[in-house]
Amino acid sequence: MNGSTTWVRLGVAFRLLLSLRLLGLAMAVALTPAARLDAGLALTAAGLALLSTAAIFAWRPVLAWLVRWPALCCLDALLAAAVLVQSGVFGAAFVFTVSTSAIAGVLYSWRPVLVVCVTQIVLSYAAVALGEPVTGRPDTAILLSGFYPVAACAGVCLRRLLDQYADAEAALRNARTAAAAAEERNRLAREMHDSLAKTLHGITMSATALPTWIRRSPDRAEHTARDIVAALQVATREARGLIADLRDEACTLPLDVGVQRTAAEWSASHGIPIRLDIAPGPPGDHDVPLMVRYEVISIMKEALTNVARHSGASQVDVHLACRAAGIELVVRDDGRGFAAPAGERLRLFAREGHYGLVGMEERARQVGGRLTVDSRPGAGTSIVITVPSVPSSVAETPPPERRAS
């Protein structure tokens, strides 16, 4: 396994085994008969406990050394065998020594694991020979030595589970990246279809009719030519907007951070102060789907663009609230205002060539939200975007056709 995340996960398994080792050592000392519990055993057990504790706290360098030099596991097995010699192979101390083979199974390939297991088996028989003679139990010693390869197999299984988990996590990350890339491509395709492509189609139709109007009505031809120039300017703005969207990272940030950045950049660019109010939300409120973040921030940008172009405002208030019930974004200015039509009559603005509010409403509906406009002449304008509930994912269905302002 490679990568820092995998290394940390491997370190968790290593520290878990060391903690079990310490528990086994404490049980071995507590269950050792008083006749065997002498100063030598106490010092050996204390030394191993200190080494294990130090390895838990300094697991990164210790783990790196163990991975690089498998012989250190054999040295650890030798130290553990010293406890067996003093406390007896058939006592509780045997359980403590099994952790060495389990750690080897987690860290190494089969050859180093085999070496560690054989070393521990040999040392266990040596402990039987060097310890106090025990008669009538040779089969038990053979049976106990079989626990070392069993523990090693358990460590190998744990390592495979970690590898499989890491592979699954990497596959999930790749799938999410591919899905995000596909979503971004779909979004750009929709944006080009709903804005730039429609504008270019209108220019093409006007340019096709221009020769006819030149022959029949020079005045109409002049008017058509001016419309073509104006449409080309709109197309230029739309193309620049799409390029800016490709470079803009605001929608990839948490929603509150994206709103802050968008407000700061707009205020610095237009010289109009923005008073920002972001209400604290519940845990997990930053986990807003990318599509929702994009549409909400796009609506905010369009609202601020309208403020700069039409309102003559000296102050803008932006309020964001991310709650469990959903999202609310309010953009309020103190400008000249206008007579806003109510409800569905908002689409009446399209007849006059003002597609900004209509496009904002369609963006809100694209993510299941709602756009509300409150404005009166001389009383400023409030744009309110509400998304009643933040979905875990947003269906990639094409939005209603809309035209850019």
VOPAGU-2260 file (C-alpha; in pm, 1 decimal, decimal comma):
REM VOPAGU-2260
SITE   aa  ch    i         X         Y         Z
SITE  MET   A    0       0,0       0,0       0,0
SITE  ASN   A    1     124,2     344,6     -89,4
SITE  GLY   A    2      26,8     695,2       3,3
SITE  SER   A    3       8,7     886,3     326,4
SITE  THR   A    4    -353,3     785,2     394,4
SITE  THR   A    5    -271,2     417,9     357,1
SITE  TRP   A    6      37,5     458,7     572,4
SITE  VAL   A    7    -171,9     613,8     849,2
SITE  ARG   A    8    -422,0     329,9     822,4
SITE  LEU   A    9    -137,3      78,8     848,3
SITE  GLY   A   10     -12,5     267,9    1153,1
SITE  VAL   A   11    -353,9     229,3    1317,5
SITE  ALA   A   12    -333,5    -149,3    1275,0
SITE  PHE   A   13      22,9    -148,3    1408,9
SITE  ARG   A   14     -71,5      49,0    1720,4
SITE  LEU   A   15    -374,7    -171,7    1778,1
SITE  LEU   A   16    -156,2    -482,9    1779,2
SITE  LEU   A   17      91,9    -313,2    2012,7
SITE  SER   A   18    -191,4    -222,0    2249,6
SITE  LEU   A   19    -307,5    -584,0    2252,3
SITE  ARG   A   20      52,3    -682,3    2315,0
SITE  LEU   A   21      70,5    -457,7    2620,3
SITE  LEU   A   22    -255,9    -602,3    2746,6
SITE  GLY   A   23    -120,9    -954,8    2702,1
SITE  LEU   A   24     200,4    -862,5    2883,0
SITE  ALA   A   25       7,9    -717,3    3176,8
SITE  MET   A   26    -206,4   -1032,8    3197,8
SITE  ALA   A   27     105,6   -1251,5    3181,1
SITE  VAL   A   28     269,2   -1070,0    3470,2
SITE  ALA   A   29     -51,4   -1071,1    3674,5
SITE  LEU   A   30    -107,2   -1445,6    3621,6
SITE  THR   A   31     252,6   -1555,0    3674,1
SITE  PRO   A   32     288,1   -1764,7    3989,3
SITE  ALA   A   33     457,3   -1584,7    4277,7
SITE  ALA   A   34     735,4   -1843,0    4275,3
SITE  ARG   A   35     838,1   -1734,4    3923,3
SITE  LEU   A   36     782,0   -1360,3    3966,0
SITE  ASP   A   37    1132,7   -1233,9    4046,1
SITE  ALA   A   38    1331,1    -917,9    3976,3
SITE  GLY   A   39    1465,4   -1048,4    3643,9
SITE  LEU   A   40    1117,1   -1116,9    3505,1
SITE  ALA   A   41     991,1    -782,7    3631,9
SITE  LEU   A   42    1278,0    -594,8    3463,2
SITE  THR   A   43    1235,2    -782,3    3136,1
SITE  ALA   A   44     859,9    -723,0    3132,2
SITE  ALA   A   45     906,6    -355,4    3221,2
SITE  GLY   A   46    1161,8    -313,5    2940,3
SITE  LEU   A   47     928,6    -469,5    2682,5
SITE  ALA   A   48     639,5    -257,4    2808,7
SITE  LEU   A   49     846,7      58,3    2770,8
SITE  LEU   A   50     957,4     -39,8    2421,3
SITE  SER   A   51     599,3    -117,4    2314,5
SITE  THR   A   52     468,1     208,6    2462,0
SITE  ALA   A   53     741,8     408,4    2290,5
SITE  ALA   A   54     659,1     235,7    1961,1
SITE  ILE   A   55     292,1     332,6    1998,5
SITE  PHE   A   56     373,0     701,8    2042,1
SITE  ALA   A   57     659,8     710,3    1788,2
SITE  TRP   A   58     493,0     471,9    1545,3
SITE  ARG   A   59     595,1     649,2    1225,0
SITE  PRO   A   60     974,8     604,2    1253,5
SITE  VAL   A   61     937,7     265,6    1426,6
SITE  LEU   A   62     708,8     139,6    1153,4
SITE  ALA   A   63     948,8     265,8     886,6
SITE  TRP   A   64    1240,0      82,1    1054,7
SITE  LEU   A   65    1043,3    -239,7    1085,0
SITE  VAL   A   66     936,4    -229,2     721,3
SITE  ARG   A   67    1293,7    -163,6     612,5
SITE  TRP   A   68    1460,1    -419,4     840,3
SITE  PRO   A   69    1249,7    -732,6     909,0
SITE  ALA   A   70    1533,0    -861,0    1130,8
SITE  LEU   A   71    1404,4    -620,6    1398,0
SITE  CYS   A   72    1097,5    -843,3    1433,5
SITE  CYS   A   73    1327,2   -1139,2    1498,0
SITE  LEU   A   74    1504,6    -933,5    1764,7
SITE  ASP   A   75    1168,1    -854,7    1918,9
SITE  ALA   A   76    1087,0   -1227,3    1918,9
SITE  LEU   A   77    1413,9   -1290,1    2103,8
SITE  LEU   A   78    1321,9   -1034,9    2372,8
SITE  ALA   A   79     977,5   -1190,3    2405,6
SITE  ALA   A   80    1134,9   -1536,1    2442,5
SITE  ALA   A   81    1325,2   -1404,9    2744,7
SITE  VAL   A   82     988,9   -1359,3    2916,3
SITE  LEU   A   83     891,5   -1714,1    2824,7
SITE  VAL   A   84    1209,3   -1851,4    2976,8
SITE  GLN   A   85    1143,0   -1678,4    3307,5
SITE  SER   A   86     764,3   -1718,8    3328,6
SITE  GLY   A   87     726,1   -2051,0    3149,8
SITE  VAL   A   88     605,4   -2138,2    2801,9
SITE  PHE   A   89     278,8   -2281,4    2928,5
SITE  GLY   A   90     180,6   -1968,5    3116,1
SITE  ALA   A   91     -11,1   -1658,7    3012,3
SITE  ALA   A   92     306,3   -1498,5    2872,5
SITE  PHE   A   93     274,8   -1710,7    2558,6
SITE  VAL   A   94     -24,8   -1504,7    2444,5
SITE  PHE   A   95     189,9   -1191,2    2463,9
SITE  THR   A   96     453,0   -1333,5    2225,0
SITE  VAL   A   97     199,0   -1416,2    1951,7
SITE  SER   A   98     161,4   -1045,5    1866,4
SITE  THR   A   99     506,7   -1044,0    1704,6
SITE  SER   A  100     395,1   -1287,8    1432,8
SITE  ALA   A  101      73,3   -1092,2    1382,6
SITE  ILE   A  102     269,3    -768,4    1332,3
SITE  ALA   A  103     498,2    -946,4    1085,0
SITE  GLY   A  104     192,5   -1067,7     891,0
SITE  VAL   A  105      66,8    -710,4     859,2
SITE  LEU   A  106     401,3    -561,7     752,7
SITE  TYR   A  107     581,0    -816,0     533,2
SITE  SER   A  108     549,3   -1049,6     238,1
SITE  TRP   A  109     535,2   -1424,6     296,8
SITE  ARG   A  110     912,9   -1485,3     311,5
SITE  PRO   A  111     993,3   -1247,8     599,9
SITE  VAL   A  112     674,6   -1365,2     773,9
SITE  LEU   A  113     793,2   -1726,6     743,6
SITE  VAL   A  114    1132,4   -1631,7     888,4
SITE  VAL   A  115     971,4   -1459,6    1188,8
SITE  CYS   A  116     735,8   -1754,0    1252,5
SITE  VAL   A  117    1018,2   -2009,1    1235,2
SITE  THR   A  118    1228,0   -1791,0    1464,6
SITE  GLN   A  119     947,7   -1774,6    1720,5
SITE  ILE   A  120     885,6   -2150,5    1702,2
SITE  VAL   A  121    1254,9   -2223,0    1757,6
SITE  LEU   A  122    1271,9   -1974,4    2044,1
SITE  SER   A  123     962,4   -2125,5    2206,3
SITE  TYR   A  124    1125,8   -2469,7    2206,1
SITE  ALA   A  125    1445,2   -2312,9    2339,6
SITE  ALA   A  126    1241,3   -2154,6    2617,4
SITE  VAL   A  127    1101,3   -2498,2    2702,5
SITE  ALA   A  128    1455,0   -2638,8    2715,0
SITE  LEU   A  129    1600,5   -2350,3    2916,1
SITE  GLY   A  130    1310,6   -2311,1    3155,5
SITE  GLU   A  131    1216,3   -2535,9    3440,5
SITE  PRO   A  132    1155,9   -2890,8    3315,3
SITE  VAL   A  133     791,2   -2978,1    3257,1
SITE  THR   A  134     709,0   -3342,9    3207,5
SITE  GLY   A  135     423,2   -3500,0    3019,2
SITE  ARG   A  136     345,2   -3195,6    2802,1
SITE  PRO   A  137     550,5   -3219,0    2477,6
SITE  ASP   A  138     236,1   -3228,6    2263,7
SITE  THR   A  139     116,5   -2908,3    2428,0
SITE  ALA   A  140     441,0   -2732,0    2334,9
SITE  ILE   A  141     398,0   -2838,7    1970,7
SITE  LEU   A  142      36,7   -2724,8    1973,5
SITE  LEU   A  143     122,9   -2386,3    2120,5
SITE  SER   A  144     396,6   -2324,1    1861,5
SITE  GLY   A  145     128,9   -2358,2    1592,6
SITE  PHE   A  146     -31,3   -2035,9    1712,7
SITE  TYR   A  147     255,7   -1834,3    1562,2
SITE  PRO   A  148     172,4   -1912,2    1196,2
SITE  VAL   A  149    -198,9   -1874,7    1278,5
SITE  ALA   A  150    -134,4   -1524,8    1416,5
SITE  ALA   A  151      77,8   -1445,5    1111,2
SITE  CYS   A  152    -207,9   -1554,6     881,9
SITE  ALA   A  153    -442,9   -1327,8    1077,6
SITE  GLY   A  154    -200,5   -1039,3    1022,0
SITE  VAL   A  155    -184,5   -1117,7     648,8
SITE  CYS   A  156    -565,1   -1115,6     630,9
SITE  LEU   A  157    -574,7    -780,5     809,5
SITE  ARG   A  158    -321,7    -640,6     561,9
SITE  ARG   A  159    -529,4    -765,5     268,9
SITE  LEU   A  160    -838,4    -600,2     413,2
SITE  LEU   A  161    -645,3    -274,2     440,3
SITE  ASP   A  162    -524,4    -311,3      80,7
SITE  GLN   A  163    -875,2    -383,0     -44,9
SITE  TYR   A  164   -1013,1     -87,3     146,7
SITE  ALA   A  165    -743,4     138,6       1,1
SITE  ASP   A  166    -818,3      11,7    -351,8
SITE  ALA   A  167   -1190,2      66,7    -301,1
SITE  GLU   A  168   -1126,5     416,6    -168,8
SITE  ALA   A  169    -903,7     499,2    -467,2
SITE  ALA   A  170   -1168,5     366,1    -706,9
SITE  LEU   A  171   -1431,9     578,3    -532,6
SITE  ARG   A  172   -1213,5     888,4    -561,2
SITE  ASN   A  173   -1157,8     820,8    -931,7
SITE  ALA   A  174   -1529,8     767,7    -985,1
SITE  ARG   A  175   -1611,1    1092,3    -806,4
SITE  THR   A  176   -1350,8    1277,5   -1012,3
SITE  ALA   A  177   -1491,6    1133,7   -1335,0
SITE  ALA   A  178   -1845,9    1220,9   -1226,9
SITE  ALA   A  179   -1743,0    1576,7   -1139,1
SITE  ALA   A  180   -1568,3    1614,4   -1475,8
SITE  ALA   A  181   -1876,4    1481,1   -1657,7
SITE  GLU   A  182   -2100,6    1714,8   -1458,0
SITE  GLU   A  183   -1880,0    2009,7   -1547,4
SITE  ARG   A  184   -1886,3    1916,5   -1915,9
SITE  ASN   A  185   -2265,4    1887,1   -1907,2
SITE  ARG   A  186   -2293,4    2220,9   -1731,7
SITE  LEU   A  187   -2076,4    2396,3   -1989,5
SITE  ALA   A  188   -2272,7    2232,6   -2270,1
SITE  ARG   A  189   -2598,1    2360,4   -2120,5
SITE  GLU   A  190   -2453,5    2706,7   -2069,6
SITE  MET   A  191   -2334,3    2722,7   -2430,7
SITE  HIS   A  192   -2670,3    2595,0   -2556,5
SITE  ASP   A  193   -2876,8    2831,3   -2343,5
SITE  SER   A  194   -2673,0    3144,0   -2401,5
SITE  LEU   A  195   -2391,6    3157,4   -2655,9
SITE  ALA   A  196   -2542,4    2917,7   -2911,3
SITE  LYS   A  197   -2877,7    3098,6   -2909,7
SITE  THR   A  198   -2708,4    3436,8   -2947,4
SITE  LEU   A  199   -2494,4    3315,1   -3237,6
SITE  HIS   A  200   -2802,2    3162,1   -3401,4
SITE  GLY   A  201   -2979,7    3496,6   -3379,9
SITE  ILE   A  202   -2676,9    3671,1   -3529,2
SITE  THR   A  203   -2670,4    3419,4   -3813,8
SITE  MET   A  204   -3036,8    3476,4   -3895,2
SITE  SER   A  205   -2997,4    3855,0   -3886,1
SITE  ALA   A  206   -2683,8    3843,3   -4100,7
SITE  THR   A  207   -2862,2    3617,3   -4353,3
SITE  ALA   A  208   -3144,4    3868,2   -4387,7
SITE  LEU   A  209   -2913,3    4171,1   -4404,1
SITE  PRO   A  210   -2846,3    4161,7   -4784,7
SITE  THR   A  211   -3220,8    4153,9   -4850,3
SITE  TRP   A  212   -3281,6    4455,8   -4627,7
SITE  ILE   A  213   -2992,8    4642,4   -4792,5
SITE  ARG   A  214   -3169,9    4609,4   -5128,9
SITE  ARG   A  215   -3523,2    4674,5   -5005,3
SITE  SER   A  216   -3489,1    4910,6   -4707,5
SITE  PRO   A  217   -3155,8    5075,1   -4624,3
SITE  ASP   A  218   -3298,7    5210,6   -4299,0
SITE  ARG   A  219   -3405,9    4862,1   -4187,6
SITE  ALA   A  220   -3068,2    4730,7   -4297,2
SITE  GLU   A  221   -2890,7    4989,4   -4081,7
SITE  HIS   A  222   -3108,2    4895,1   -3784,9
SITE  THR   A  223   -3038,4    4524,4   -3844,5
SITE  ALA   A  224   -2664,4    4591,3   -3865,5
SITE  ARG   A  225   -2674,6    4770,1   -3532,7
SITE  ASP   A  226   -2864,1    4475,5   -3383,0
SITE  ILE   A  227   -2596,5    4241,0   -3515,1
SITE  VAL   A  228   -2321,6    4451,1   -3355,6
SITE  ALA   A  229   -2509,9    4456,8   -3026,2
SITE  ALA   A  230   -2564,2    4080,3   -3043,0
SITE  LEU   A  231   -2193,8    4028,0   -3115,7
SITE  GLN   A  232   -2111,9    4228,5   -2805,0
SITE  VAL   A  233   -2349,2    4007,3   -2605,3
SITE  ALA   A  234   -2187,3    3696,5   -2755,2
SITE  THR   A  235   -1845,9    3830,2   -2658,6
SITE  ARG   A  236   -1960,9    3882,5   -2299,8
SITE  GLU   A  237   -2112,3    3535,7   -2289,9
SITE  ALA   A  238   -1792,6    3375,7   -2421,4
SITE  ARG   A  239   -1585,5    3566,6   -2166,9
SITE  GLY   A  240   -1828,9    3458,8   -1896,2
SITE  LEU   A  241   -1785,9    3093,0   -1990,8
SITE  ILE   A  242   -1408,7    3131,6   -1987,0
SITE  ALA   A  243   -1429,4    3304,3   -1649,3
SITE  ASP   A  244   -1641,8    3015,1   -1519,2
SITE  LEU   A  245   -1369,8    2772,7   -1623,8
SITE  ARG   A  246   -1119,4    2969,3   -1418,2
SITE  ASP   A  247   -1349,8    3050,8   -1129,4
SITE  GLU   A  248   -1298,8    2825,3    -827,7
SITE  ALA   A  249   -1575,8    2977,0    -614,0
SITE  CYS   A  250   -1825,9    2698,0    -683,0
SITE  THR   A  251   -1567,5    2431,5    -589,8
SITE  LEU   A  252   -1531,5    2582,1    -242,2
SITE  PRO   A  253   -1772,6    2539,9      49,4
SITE  LEU   A  254   -2076,0    2755,9     -18,2
SITE  ASP   A  255   -2005,7    3010,2     255,8
SITE  VAL   A  256   -1644,5    3051,0     142,0
SITE  GLY   A  257   -1753,0    3085,5    -222,4
SITE  VAL   A  258   -2007,4    3353,0    -129,9
SITE  GLN   A  259   -1743,4    3542,3      70,0
SITE  ARG   A  260   -1495,3    3531,2    -217,1
SITE  THR   A  261   -1753,1    3635,9    -476,8
SITE  ALA   A  262   -1868,8    3928,1    -260,7
SITE  ALA   A  263   -1514,1    4045,0    -190,4
SITE  GLU   A  264   -1411,2    4029,9    -557,7
SITE  TRP   A  265   -1722,7    4213,1    -675,8
SITE  SER   A  266   -1691,9    4483,6    -410,1
SITE  ALA   A  267   -1325,1    4540,3    -493,0
SITE  SER   A  268   -1403,1    4555,9    -865,8
SITE  HIS   A  269   -1699,3    4797,7    -847,8
SITE  GLY   A  270   -1613,9    4999,7    -538,3
SITE  ILE   A  271   -1949,2    4932,4    -374,0
SITE  PRO   A  272   -1932,3    4805,9     -14,7
SITE  ILE   A  273   -2098,2    4475,3      69,5
SITE  ARG   A  274   -2221,4    4395,9     417,8
SITE  LEU   A  275   -2195,9    4017,9     448,3
SITE  ASP   A  276   -2396,1    3813,1     698,5
SITE  ILE   A  277   -2344,4    3435,1     706,6
SITE  ALA   A  278   -2557,4    3257,4     963,7
SITE  PRO   A  279   -2392,7    2960,8    1136,1
SITE  GLY   A  280   -2536,7    2630,8    1019,5
SITE  PRO   A  281   -2551,4    2275,7    1155,2
SITE  PRO   A  282   -2257,3    2033,2    1121,0
SITE  GLY   A  283   -2216,1    1917,9     764,1
SITE  ASP   A  284   -2363,2    2234,9     609,8
SITE  HIS   A  285   -2056,0    2266,1     386,5
SITE  ASP   A  286   -2147,5    1942,0     210,0
SITE  VAL   A  287   -2359,2    2115,1     -54,2
SITE  PRO   A  288   -2365,3    1944,1    -396,0
SITE  LEU   A  289   -2149,8    2106,3    -662,8
SITE  MET   A  290   -2448,4    2182,4    -887,4
SITE  VAL   A  291   -2629,2    2363,5    -606,6
SITE  ARG   A  292   -2318,7    2565,7    -518,7
SITE  TYR   A  293   -2268,7    2659,7    -882,7
SITE  GLU   A  294   -2625,1    2774,8    -942,5
SITE  VAL   A  295   -2656,1    2967,3    -615,1
SITE  ILE   A  296   -2326,7    3150,5    -669,4
SITE  SER   A  297   -2418,5    3215,4   -1035,2
SITE  ILE   A  298   -2747,2    3373,4    -924,4
SITE  MET   A  299   -2557,5    3585,7    -675,0
SITE  LYS   A  300   -2317,2    3702,1    -948,6
SITE  GLU   A  301   -2604,9    3790,8   -1180,1
SITE  ALA   A  302   -2781,3    3981,4    -902,7
SITE  LEU   A  303   -2464,9    4177,3    -825,0
SITE  THR   A  304   -2414,3    4244,3   -1196,7
SITE  ASN   A  305   -2764,0    4392,8   -1213,6
SITE  VAL   A  306   -2684,7    4608,4    -910,0
SITE  ALA   A  307   -2374,8    4747,3   -1082,7
SITE  ARG   A  308   -2553,7    4808,6   -1415,1
SITE  HIS   A  309   -2895,0    4938,9   -1314,7
SITE  SER   A  310   -2947,9    5018,9    -946,6
SITE  GLY   A  311   -2708,2    5302,7    -866,7
SITE  ALA   A  312   -2679,6    5154,8    -515,7
SITE  SER   A  313   -2429,8    5268,9    -254,9
SITE  GLN   A  314   -2463,5    4965,0     -27,1
SITE  VAL   A  315   -2536,1    4594,5     -79,6
SITE  ASP   A  316   -2631,9    4343,7     187,5
SITE  VAL   A  317   -2573,1    3971,9     131,1
SITE  HIS   A  318   -2719,4    3719,8     374,0
SITE  LEU   A  319   -2654,0    3343,7     358,1
SITE  ALA   A  320   -2815,9    3080,6     579,5
SITE  CYS   A  321   -2740,8    2709,1     542,6
SITE  ARG   A  322   -2981,2    2514,8     760,7
SITE  ALA   A  323   -3093,2    2154,8     777,6
SITE  ALA   A  324   -3411,5    2260,9     597,6
SITE  GLY   A  325   -3218,7    2414,9     308,6
SITE  ILE   A  326   -3036,1    2724,1     182,9
SITE  GLU   A  327   -3139,4    3087,0     168,8
SITE  LEU   A  328   -2937,5    3358,8      -3,2
SITE  VAL   A  329   -3050,9    3721,5      -0,2
SITE  VAL   A  330   -2895,2    4001,4    -209,3
SITE  ARG   A  331   -3040,0    4339,3    -111,6
SITE  ASP   A  332   -2938,1    4684,9    -241,3
SITE  ASP   A  333   -3041,8    5042,1    -159,7
SITE  GLY   A  334   -3066,0    5149,8    -522,6
SITE  ARG   A  335   -3342,0    5305,0    -725,3
SITE  GLY   A  336   -3547,6    4988,0    -753,4
SITE  PHE   A  337   -3816,4    4910,8   -1010,2
SITE  ALA   A  338   -4172,2    4786,6   -1036,9
SITE  ALA   A  339   -4126,0    4410,0   -1015,9
SITE  PRO   A  340   -4405,7    4191,6   -1153,3
SITE  ALA   A  341   -4538,0    3931,9    -913,4
SITE  GLY   A  342   -4518,5    3554,1    -938,3
SITE  GLU   A  343   -4496,9    3400,8   -1284,8
SITE  ARG   A  344   -4528,3    3744,3   -1439,9
SITE  LEU   A  345   -4154,7    3774,0   -1388,8
SITE  ARG   A  346   -4123,9    3628,5   -1738,0
SITE  LEU   A  347   -4275,9    3948,4   -1877,2
SITE  PHE   A  348   -3926,8    4097,9   -1854,3
SITE  ALA   A  349   -3816,0    3867,2   -2134,9
SITE  ARG   A  350   -4048,6    4049,0   -2375,5
SITE  GLU   A  351   -3849,5    4365,5   -2316,3
SITE  GLY   A  352   -3516,0    4190,1   -2368,6
SITE  HIS   A  353   -3427,1    4167,0   -1997,8
SITE  TYR   A  354   -3336,1    3803,0   -1953,0
SITE  GLY   A  355   -3129,5    3836,9   -1632,4
SITE  LEU   A  356   -3413,8    3784,6   -1383,8
SITE  VAL   A  357   -3568,0    3512,1   -1598,6
SITE  GLY   A  358   -3235,3    3328,0   -1614,8
SITE  MET   A  359   -3190,2    3361,6   -1238,6
SITE  GLU   A  360   -3534,3    3213,2   -1181,1
SITE  GLU   A  361   -3454,0    2921,0   -1411,1
SITE  ARG   A  362   -3124,7    2860,2   -1232,7
SITE  ALA   A  363   -3310,3    2843,3    -900,9
SITE  ARG   A  364   -3564,4    2597,1   -1040,9
SITE  GLN   A  365   -3282,2    2386,3   -1185,6
SITE  VAL   A  366   -3180,7    2287,1    -829,9
SITE  GLY   A  367   -3533,4    2265,5    -695,1
SITE  GLY   A  368   -3530,6    2617,5    -549,9
SITE  ARG   A  369   -3724,4    2937,7    -586,6
SITE  LEU   A  370   -3638,3    3296,9    -674,7
SITE  THR   A  371   -3829,5    3586,1    -519,0
SITE  VAL   A  372   -3790,6    3949,6    -627,5
SITE  ASP   A  373   -3905,7    4232,9    -402,4
SITE  SER   A  374   -3855,5    4581,9    -542,1
SITE  ARG   A  375   -4029,6    4919,2    -557,0
SITE  PRO   A  376   -3919,1    5238,6    -729,3
SITE  GLY   A  377   -3692,7    5430,4    -492,1
SITE  ALA   A  378   -3688,4    5151,2    -231,5
SITE  GLY   A  379   -3412,2    4923,9    -355,4
SITE  THR   A  380   -3430,8    4560,0    -460,8
SITE  SER   A  381   -3413,1    4228,8    -276,7
SITE  ILE   A  382   -3334,3    3902,8    -453,7
SITE  VAL   A  383   -3405,7    3593,5    -241,8
SITE  ILE   A  384   -3296,3    3244,5    -346,5
SITE  THR   A  385   -3427,0    2952,5    -144,6
SITE  VAL   A  386   -3349,0    2584,5    -191,8
SITE  PRO   A  387   -3596,2    2411,4      43,9
SITE  SER   A  388   -3384,8    2102,4      96,4
SITE  VAL   A  389   -3028,2    2037,9     -14,5
SITE  PRO   A  390   -3035,5    1711,7    -210,1
SITE  SER   A  391   -2746,9    1467,2    -188,1
SITE  SER   A  392   -2726,2    1476,7    -565,1
SITE  VAL   A  393   -2894,0    1678,1    -837,5
SITE  ALA   A  394   -3025,8    1507,2   -1147,0
SITE  GLU   A  395   -2845,2    1604,3   -1462,8
SITE  THR   A  396   -3158,8    1688,5   -1661,0
SITE  PRO   A  397   -3131,0    1984,3   -1897,5
SITE  PRO   A  398   -3274,3    2305,3   -1749,3
SITE  PRO   A  399   -3547,0    2505,2   -1920,5
SITE  GLU   A  400   -3414,6    2711,1   -2204,6
SITE  ARG   A  401   -3287,9    3046,5   -2090,4
SITE  ARG   A  402   -3106,8    3339,2   -2244,3
SITE  ALA   A  403   -2836,7    3546,4   -2085,7
SITE  SER   A  404   -2882,2    3909,4   -2013,6
